[in-house]
Amino acid sequence: MSTINEKTSRLFKAATLSDDDLGYPNGVEFVPADEEWADEVVWRNLAEGRATLVVDEEIELLLAPRPRTVLDRLRHRVAVNIASRVDGHATPYATACRLGRRPVRELRQLSGVA
């Protein structure tokens, strides 16, 4: 099991078992960024309107989908608000963006990690 998978499991358990509100929206799905299937799962969640937490080694990105317009559907894009979390603490801001069918790959390219 990779360190990112372990971190994803740890965050999921903390969110599920904690009595405190950790700031995750209801029904959020936790996805490790290093898996081959991550793009497919994140795209499906966003297209269905479900928030998704993409977990990487040093940062977590909370992707909260916004309502899709007709143009978004035609272009196979999803409007999202992206909020980063470092060491389990949310940052006070979010960035609006539109992502396509390979959201994890696009996020890596946008951040220069590709």
N, C-alpha and C positions, 0 to 999 in steps of 0.2 A: 504494500500500500504506500503510495507516495505521500510526501509531507503535505501536499495541498489537499489530498483526500482526507488525511488525518485532521487537518485544520478545519475542513468543511464539516466533518463529522462532529468535531468538538463544538463548533459554532452552532450547529443544528441542535445538539444536545443541550447546550446552554440556553438557547432560545426556547426550546420545548419544556425544559424542566425548571427554569428560573421563575420565581414568583415576581421578580422585577420586570418592568417593561424595558426591553432592550432596544426599542425603537424600530423593530421590524414590522412591516404591515402584515395584517392577517393573511394567511395563505401564501406567504412568500416561499419560493422554492430555492433551495441552496444547491448551487452547481459548481463543481471544481473546474477551474479554467483550463487545466492541462489535459483533460480527457478529449478523445477524438470526437465524441458525441456531444460535446458541450454546445457547439454552434446550433445543432439541430434542436436540442432541448430548449435553449434560450430563445431561439426564434419562435418555436411553437408556443412557449409561454407568453412571449410578448404579443404575438399575433392574437392570442386568446384573451389578452388583457390581464394577465397575471404578473405580479411583481416577481422579480428574480434577483437573487444575490449571487453574483459571480465572484468566487473566491480564488485569489491568487496568493502567492507566497507572502507578500508584504501588505497587500491592500485588498479590500472587498469593495465591489461596486454594486450598489443597489439600483437596479433598473426598474423604474416605475413607468409603465406604458400610459400614454395619454390616448384619448379617443382618436381613431384613425379616420382620415378624410378619404373621400373617393380617390383623390389623386395619390394618397399614400398606398391605397390598395392596388391601384393600377401600376405603381412603380415598385411594388413589393417592398415597402418601407413601413417602419413603425416609428411614431414619434414617442420619445421617452425622456424622462427626467433621470439624470444620472447623478447619484450622490455617492461620494466615496466614504469609506469607513476605514480608519486606521486603528489597529489594536482594539477593535470592538467599539470605538467611539465615532459617532457620526460627525461629519463636518457640517458647518452651519449653512452650507449652500448646495445648490444642485445646478447642473448644466443641462440645458435642453438640447436634444440632438435627434436625428433621424437615422435609424439603423436598418440595414438590409438583411438578407437571408443568412449572412455569416456575421452575426453581431460580435462574437468574441474576437474573431479575426480583425474586424473593423476597429474594435476598441484598441487592440494591440497596435495596429497601424497608426491610429490617431495619437496614441501616446508615444510612438517612436520605439516601442519595444520589439515590434515585428521581428 
